[in-house]
Amino acid sequence: MARDFGFATVRERYAQPSEVRKYADRAEDGLLAWESTVAGKYLVPPGRLLDIGCGGGREAFAFAAQGHSVTAIDISDEQLGTARTKARALGMGVDFRTCAGTSLDFSDQSFEYVALLSQVLGNVPGQAGRAGLLCDIRRVLQPGGIFIFSAHNRGVCEPIARAKGIVVEPVEFPVEEGDLLMVDDEDRTPCYWHYFTRDEILTLCRDTGFEVLECCLAQDLGQAGWDTILVCVCRK
């Protein structure tokens, strides 16, 4: 029940017109500095890549431009609508699909690479839910395949969020350590988030069978001043 409520808040937030516009406006921005660093080191040569939580398509379009065959999924039909429109305008053959958020509807070993960027893992409710997703990601990766993701750094981000007054106390579900229900400055629509510690990420990856190749701050990968974001690179 708690997981259903958490995902419902995520769907509602990202369906808001302000959120759809925000991610649509970013669609042609390309990769961030840290994302470019990781892609140049680990997502080579181009291959079949699954982009989870694609939003308006920023990462998907950038990966496609690098030569990857990209399948991009999201739980928000509204976000996917703008992404498909942009794909037609750009002439890019990204395969955008709606997903339930709880499992991946792909055959075993379908991809060489999986990307879960923009801190999307934090929108997956519950430790068990996140572990289940990582197990499914490992299932759809080929042997030796690479999985990259980013997450909010709890020790830095949570004090900032609380100081801004955007954290509300969830009453609809029991919280686990690191769980937050936050409202947007503009429309005040609540959304489930989970903020991570580095040790938590390492444990999650290893418990789901991944070999951790890197787990560091985005600022260590060329994104100056970004101690707010943790980046993890894993291999199946």
N, C-alpha and C positions, 0 to 999 in steps of 0.2 A: 504493500500500500504506500509506504514511504517513497519507494522508488517511482511508482506511478505518479505521485504528487510532484516529485522532483523533476521528472521529465516533462510534466505538464507545464511547470513554470518556465522551463527552458523553451518549449515550443511557443508559449505565449509571448515571452520576451522577444524572441527573434522574428516573430511575425509582426511586431509593431512597425508601422510605417517608418518611424525614425530609424529603427535598426536596419530595415531593408535598404533604406537610402544610404545609410552609413557604409554598409558593406558593398553596395553597388558602386559607390563613389570610389572605393578602394580597389576595384577589380583590376585595374590596369597599373597598379602601383609596383608590381613585381615583388621579388623576395626582399626581405629585410637583410641587413648585413650578416647577422648570425645564420639566417637560413641559407644564404648564398654560400657561406663558409662550409656548412654541413653538407649541402647538396654537392658542392665541388669535390668534397672529400669522400662522401659515402654513397651518393646516388648516381654512380657511374659504373658502367656505361648506361645510356638510357634504356629503360625497360618498361614493363607493365607496372604502373604505380597506382595505388589506391589512396585517395585523399579523403580522409574522414572528417566530417564537420566542415564542409567546404565553403559554406556561406555564399557570398556573392561571387566566388571563384578566383580570388586573387592568387592563391598558391597554385590552384589547378592550372590556370592560364600560364603562369610562369614555368611550371614543370613541363607543360605541353610545348612551350616555346623552346625548351631545352632538348626536346626530342622524345620525351616519355609518352607512352600510350596511357592516358590518364582516365581513370574512372573516379568520379567524385560524388560523394554521398552526403546527405544532410537530412535532418528530421523536419526541416522547415520548407514547406512547399513554396512559401512566399520568397524565401531567399533563392531557392532553386529557379523560380520563374525569372528573376532578374539575371541569374547566371546564364541560363539558356539563351535569353535575349542577347546578352553580351557575347556569348560564344558565336551566335549567328553573325553578329556585327563584325566580329574579329575574324570570322572564317576558321574557327578552331573546332576540331572534332572531339572535344571533351565529352565523355559519356556521363551526364549528370543524372543521378537517381535518388529517389526518396528512400530513406531507411527508417526503421522503427526506433533505432537508438539502442536496442538491447542485443542485437545479433547482426552478423554479416551474412547476407544472402549470396554467398559466392562459394564455388567449389574449393576443395583443398588445393593448396599450392598454386593459386591463381595469379599471384603477384610476386615480382622481385623486390618491390619496395612498398612500404606503407608509411604515410605521413599523417600525423595527428597534431596539427599545429594550432596556433592562436589559442592555446591553453584550453582546448576543447575537452580534454580528459577531465578537467574540473567540473564540467557540466554533467558528468555521469554519476548518478547518485549511488552512494554506498561503497564500502570497501569490496564487498562481494560483487557488486555490479562492475566496478572497474577491473577487478581480477578476471571476471568473465569475459569482458571485452578484450583484454590483452590475450587471453587464451584463444579467443576466436581470431584475433589478428595473427597470432602465431600459426594457427591452423591454415589461414589463407596464404601465408607466405611460403615461398619455395625454401628448401633447405639452404641455409646460408643467406637468406633474405634479410634486408635491413629495415628496421622500424625506427622512425624518429618521432619525437614528440616534445612538446613544451608544456610547462605548468607554472602556475603562480607560486612564488617563493613565500611560504607562509610567514616566516619571521619578519619579512620586510613588508609584504602586501597587506596582511591583516591589520596591523596598526594604522596603516594609511587609510584603509577602508573604514575602519571604525572612527578615525578622526574626522573623516569627511561626512559622517552621519548617514551613510548609505547602507549600513547593516541593520536588518530588522530581526527580531527573534522569531524563529519558526515555531509555530504552535501545532501545525498539522502533522508533523512527523518527528520522531526522535532523532537527535543530531549525534553524529560521531565527531571525534576530534578533528578539527580542520574544516567542518561543514559550516557554511554561511548561507544566509538568505539575504540577497542584496537587491536594492532598488536603484533604478537608473535616475540620474539627475533630472532628466527631461520628463519622462512619462511615469516614473515611479512604479513601473511594473516589476514585481518581485521575481527573482531568478535564483535558482539553486547554484551554488558554487562550492567547490572544495579546493582549499589551498594546501599545498604539499610541503613537507620537509624533504631534504635530499635523502635522508635515511629511509623515509617512507617509500620514495620512488625506487631506490635500490632494492628494497625488500619486495616490493610489488613485482618488479621485473624479474628478479631471480626466482620468486615463488611461482611465477607463471612460465618458467622454462627459458627465459631469454638470457643471453650473454650480454652484459652491459659493456659497451665499448667506451662510452664517454658519458659523464653526468656532471655538468658544470653550469655556471651562470652564463647567460647570453652575453654578458660583457666580456667574458673570457674568449668569446668567439667573434669579436669584432664589433659588438653592439655597445658602444661606449655608454657607461652609466646605467646599464640595464642589470642591476642586481636584483630586480623584481622577478625575473624569469629564469626558471631552471630548464635546462635542455638535456635531453637524454637520447643517446643513440644505442640501439640494441641490435643483436644479430640472432637469428634463429639457429 
